[in-house]
Amino acid sequence: MAIKAYITNIRKVYCHWSEILLRLLLIPIQYICLKILYTLGVGKRKTTDKVVVGFSNLYYNGNPKAVFEYMLKYPEKYEVFWLARNFSTIRKLRREKKKVFFINGFFGIPIFLKT
C-alpha cells in the first residue's frame, strides 16, 4: 500500500513539473514566432488616423462590452475587435457581424500585432 501511494505521489510531482517546464518553453517559442511574423510584415500598420483597440473579457458583458459597442459606432475613428475566450461568445458576435477572434487562435495574430 505504501509503495502504491509513493508511486502516485511521484506521478503527481512529475506531471506538475512537466507542465511547468512546458509552459516555460512555450513562452520563448511563442515570442520567437511572433517576432518572425512581425519582421515578415504580418500585422504592420498602414498609416491611418484610426486607433486600433482590442477588447477581451471572459464573457461578452460589462464595461468592456459597453466601450466596445460605443467605439463600433465610430468606424472612421476606431478599428475595434473582440478577443473571445469561449466559442459561445464567438458565435454570438459573428451573428451580429462584429469583428471577433479566438484569443489563442492563429488568425487573430496579425490584428493583435497591429494594436
C-alpha positions as MATLAB code, in Angstrom:
seq = 'MAIKAYITNIRKVYCHWSEILLRLLLIPIQYICLKILYTLGVGKRKTTDKVVVGFSNLYYNGNPKAVFEYMLKYPEKYEVFWLARNFSTIRKLRREKKKVFFINGFFGIPIFLKT';
ca = [
       0.000    0.000    0.000;
       2.802    2.413    0.830;
       4.527    1.706   -2.480;
       1.350    2.485   -4.415;
       0.951    5.825   -2.611;
       4.621    6.607   -3.208;
       4.281    5.910   -6.950;
       1.131    8.051   -7.109;
       2.961   10.951   -5.450;
       5.872   10.621   -7.867;
       3.445   10.756  -10.810;
       1.780   13.890   -9.433;
       5.123   15.641   -8.953;
       6.295   14.591  -12.427;
       3.085   15.849  -14.059;
       3.332   19.138  -12.183;
       6.957   19.756  -13.167;
       6.439   18.680  -16.761;
       3.581   21.191  -17.047;
       5.759   23.975  -15.628;
       8.626   23.133  -17.999;
       6.258   23.017  -20.954;
       4.933   26.481  -20.131;
       8.450   27.831  -19.697;
       9.360   26.504  -23.143;
       6.201   27.714  -24.858;
       6.648   31.359  -23.903;
      10.008   31.809  -25.702;
       8.798   29.762  -28.685;
       5.673   31.897  -28.966;
       7.771   35.069  -28.703;
      10.126   33.908  -31.462;
       7.228   33.004  -33.770;
       5.554   36.375  -33.230;
       8.854   38.175  -33.830;
       9.344   36.303  -37.122;
       5.799   37.108  -38.227;
       6.278   40.761  -37.401;
       9.574   41.023  -39.281;
       7.916   39.424  -42.323;
       5.460   42.286  -42.358;
       2.424   40.496  -40.976;
       0.427   42.935  -38.926;
       2.335   46.084  -39.793;
       0.065   49.083  -39.645;
      -0.705   51.216  -42.602;
      -0.534   54.892  -41.832;
      -4.071   55.802  -40.861;
      -5.604   58.021  -38.261;
      -7.634   55.157  -36.804;
      -6.948   53.942  -33.307;
      -6.786   50.131  -33.120;
      -8.294   48.755  -29.905;
      -8.791   45.169  -28.792;
     -11.172   44.126  -26.027;
     -11.373   40.945  -24.012;
     -13.352   39.581  -21.120;
     -14.374   36.109  -20.026;
     -17.852   36.755  -21.394;
     -19.314   39.458  -23.610;
     -20.629   41.705  -20.832;
     -19.778   44.557  -18.503;
     -17.732   47.670  -19.136;
     -15.604   46.200  -21.962;
     -18.801   45.381  -23.871;
     -20.151   48.914  -23.392;
     -16.945   50.599  -24.564;
     -16.633   48.131  -27.467;
     -20.154   48.878  -28.680;
     -19.625   52.630  -28.241;
     -16.454   52.552  -30.344;
     -18.201   50.482  -33.026;
     -20.480   53.466  -33.645;
     -17.477   55.463  -34.909;
     -15.721   53.290  -37.535;
     -13.997   56.314  -39.065;
     -12.102   56.913  -35.790;
     -11.631   53.415  -34.329;
     -10.806   49.937  -35.533;
     -12.028   47.640  -32.769;
     -12.155   43.893  -32.283;
     -13.077   41.463  -29.530;
     -10.782   38.678  -28.313;
     -13.069   35.890  -27.121;
     -12.110   33.188  -24.663;
     -15.032   30.860  -25.410;
     -16.788   29.767  -28.566;
     -20.271   30.852  -27.493;
     -19.069   34.466  -27.493;
     -17.519   33.991  -30.935;
     -20.766   32.600  -32.358;
     -22.817   35.406  -30.824;
     -20.582   38.206  -32.130;
     -20.217   36.680  -35.589;
     -24.003   36.514  -35.889;
     -24.044   40.243  -35.103;
     -21.348   40.840  -37.804;
     -18.747   42.145  -35.350;
     -15.002   41.539  -35.626;
     -14.105   38.761  -33.191;
     -11.157   36.386  -32.830;
     -10.353   33.463  -30.556;
      -7.811   34.676  -28.022;
      -5.473   31.716  -28.648;
      -6.212   31.436  -32.343;
      -3.792   31.891  -35.223;
      -5.974   34.214  -37.313;
      -6.045   36.898  -34.641;
      -2.259   37.319  -34.574;
      -1.992   39.864  -37.437;
      -4.757   42.000  -35.918;
      -3.230   41.667  -32.461;
       0.155   42.800  -33.792;
      -1.433   45.966  -35.215;
      -2.568   47.177  -31.794;
];
